[in-house]
Amino acid sequence: MSQELSLDQRIQLLASPDDVRLEYFVNTVKATQTVWSLSNEEGFVMVETDDGDCVMVWPDAEFAAQWAVEEWDDCEPVEVSMETFQTMWLPSLEQDNITLAIFPNIEDEGKLTTAVELKALLAQAE
């Protein structure tokens, strides 16, 4: 299981490069068997990028909650089981050609990846 991060560790992680946050995301969701996203009464939050529509995911509720401000202040972190994420979300996102922003920080920086790429990362042995 992953240990609880201190505030300093959280701040350091948010300031880390995309690839470091991606690695942390993969390791954490494998350990906890949960993925977090943001949702409101209209559904899960999607953002537009230069590459098209994108859904954002985080390794825990606290990181996701940091995005629930301004235009998304009506959103709340929602837990998605790893089973649901892998059997329903990833195939649907792949079919609809929607990318994922993995563990974006508050500067809108996040590793953009496809459902196929993330599926492969999650399938790798630890």
Secondary structure, 3 states (H helix, E strand, C coil): CCCCCCHHHHHHHHHCCHHHHHHHHHHHHHHHCEEEEEEECCEECEEEECCEEEEEEECCHHHHHCCCCHHHCCCEEEEEEHHHHHHHHHHHHHHCCCEEEECCCCCCCCEEECHHHHHHHHHCCC
